[in-house]
Amino acid sequence: MFETIFMPLTFIVGLAVYFVPTIVAGFRNHTQTVAIFALNLFLGWSLLGWVGALVWALLKPNLTPGAALRNR
C-alpha cells in the first residue's frame, strides 16, 4: 500500500526538482524559457547543466533586442 503512494509521489517530486530552472524561468517570464528548458532537459542530469540552467533562469532577461549594444 505504501509503495503505491510513495513511488509516484517520489517521481513527481523528483521531476519538479529536476525542472526547477525551467519553472523559475516560466514564473519570471524569461525571454529564453524554451532554451532554458532545452538545456535543463538535455544537460540537467549533470550538476553543471542544472546549475547553468538555474543561473540563466535567475539572470535578468534582456527585454529589448540590442539593448546590450546600446549600453556600451
Secondary structure, 3 states (H helix, E strand, C coil): CHHHHHHHHHHHHHHHHHCHHHHHHHHCCCCCHHHHHHHHHHHCCCHHHHHHHHHHHHCCCCCCCCHHHHCC
